[in-house]
Amino acid sequence: MSSPASAPNGRKVGLLFGSFNPIHTGHLILAHSMATHTDLDEVWLVVSPQSPFKVGQELLPEEARLRLVQLAIAGNDRLRALDVEFSMPKPSYTIDTLDELRRRHPGYHFVLLMGEDNLPGLSRWKDADRILAENEVYVYPRPGVTPTDSKPQPGVQVVDAPLLDISATFIRSCVRAGKSIRYLVPEPVEQQILAAGYWRT
């Protein structure tokens, strides 16, 4: 397995993992900023069917969440929705997805995008040493998280990105209460959520 320094000379793609339950404006601004303000060629939004850290959390069906992501990024050729984990064993683990993507796209250089709040817990991830040895990690700031003053470990780069304190939990609570989610999500996403009656029962 090649290291980041010796990765094939191909497109450089950032991977933004999430349940996207639902995708919202904060996700989109972050993904687009990463795709246009760094050296990444694209950002792929990896819709996770079940995070090992969110077992038991009520989620929309994976296909419904994927559809919302597709609606949200339509027309943006720098962003792509990915369902690679849907056919993989659950719960999904980042290292397994990275291995599968390298198998499918051997000429691509993948970069893991991670919020600064997740960085301290990275050592608990499955095969964390392999993740760091074989991939670059771009860490973006998160609201309420004090920026790290320590020098990042090799392969980890802290990048600037807009700070937007929008949460999917808040959006779901608004929907349940019959309150507006306008501007919190793109208009096509809002229309689909309301038409399908998501989170209303």
N, C-alpha and C positions, 0 to 999 in steps of 0.2 A: 504494500500500500504506500502510495507516494505521500510525502510530507507537503505542507503548504508551500514551502520554498521550491519544491521540485514538481509542483502540479503542472499538468499539461497546459500548454499555451492556448486556452480557449476562453469562452465567455465567463465572466466573473459574476456569479449569481448569489445574492443574499437570500437566506432562508428565514422567513419570519413565521414561526410556529404559533398556533393558537387554536382555541376552540371556536373563536369568532361567533359568540353566542349572545348577540349578533355582532357582525362586523360594524364598526362605527367610524366616525370622522377622525378620531384619534389614531386608529390603526392606519387609515388611508394616508393621512398627512405624514405619519412616521415612515410608512413604506415608500411613499413617493419621494420624501426627503432623502432617504437612504439611496434610492435609485438614481437621484439626480445631483446630490451634493457630496457623494463619495465616488470612489473608483469603481463602483459596481455597475454592471451593464443592465441588470434587471434585479427585481426582487420578486421572489415567489412566495405567496402566502400559503403555507402548508396547513390545511384544515385537519385538525387532529380529532379522530373519532372519540378517543378517551385518553386524557392525560393521566399518567400514573399518580400524579399529585392531586387529581380532582375526582378520584373514584367516588361514585355515589352522587355526584352533582347532576342535577337534572339538566339535560341538554336537548335541544332540538335534534331531530334525526340528522345524521351527518350529511345526507344529500340536500336537505333543506338549508343547512348552514353553508354548504358549498355553493348553492344557488344564490344565496344572498351575497356571498363574496363575488361571484361572477357578475351579478348585477352592479355591484359597487364599483368594480374596476373596468367595466365595459368602456372601450375606447382609449384606454391607457396602455400603450404597447410596452411600457416599462414594468408593468405588473402582471402577474399571472397567478391564477388559482390552481392549487395542486391537491389532488385526492389520493396521492401515493399511499398514504397510511390506511386507506379504507380496506385494502386487500391484505394488509399485514396483520400479524397477531396482535391482539389487544390485551392489556394496554400497550400503547405504542411508546417506544423509547427512541430518543433522538439519534443515538449511535446506529441503531438498526435502520432508521430512515436514511441517514447519511450513506450507509453502505449500499442501500438499495438505489439511491439516486446516482451514486458513482457507478454502479453497475449499468444503469440505464443510460447515463450520460457521461461516458468516460472522458470526453474532451472538455468538460466543464470544471471550473474551479468554484467550489461552494464555500460560502462564508456564513457562519451561524450568527444571526442577529439576536441579541439578548439584552433585556432590560437590566439596569444596574442593580435592581433589587434582587435579581436572580443570581448574580455573580457569586455572592458568598456561599450559596448552596450548591454551586456547580460540582464541588467535590463529591457530593452524594449521588450524582447522576450515574447511571449505568455506564461503565467504561469511560469515566471522566478523563482518565489519562490519555486514552486513545483520541477522544474528541479534541483535546488540546494539542496532541502531537500531530494529528493529521489534518486539522482544519484551522483556519483563522476564525477568530471571534471578534465581532464588532459589538461593543457595549454602548448602549444609548442611555441617556439620563431618564430618570423616572420621578414623577412628582412625589415630594415628601422623603426622598432618599438623598442623604448627604453625599455629594460626590466623593469618590475615593481619592485620598491623597497619596496612597502608595503607588509605586511604579507597577503597572500591569505586568503580569507574567508574560513570557514569550508567546507570541501568537494572539494576544489579546490587545485590542486597540479600542480606546475610549473615543467615541465620535460625538460631535455636536448634533443635536436634533431638537425640534420643538418640544416643549413640555406642555402636554394637554391632559388635564385631569378629567378624562371622560371614562366611565366604566360601563361595561355591558350590564352589570348588576343594576345600576341606576336606570339604564334604558329599559330593562325588563320591568322594573318596578313602576316606571312611568306608564308603560303599556298596560300593566295590570290595573292601574288606577285610572285609566282612560285619559291620561294627560299627553300632551303633545311631545313628540320626539323629533319634531322638525329641526333640521340643522345638526342634530346629534348623529344622524345617519343620512346617507344620500337619499334623495327623493325616491328612486326606484326601490331601495331597500325598505323605506317607510311604507310605500304602497303595498309591497309584498307582505310585510309583517301584518298590516291591517287587513288585507284581503284574505290572508290565510288564517287570521285569528290567533296568531302565535301569542302565547303567554296570557291569554285572556281568561283562561279557566284554571 
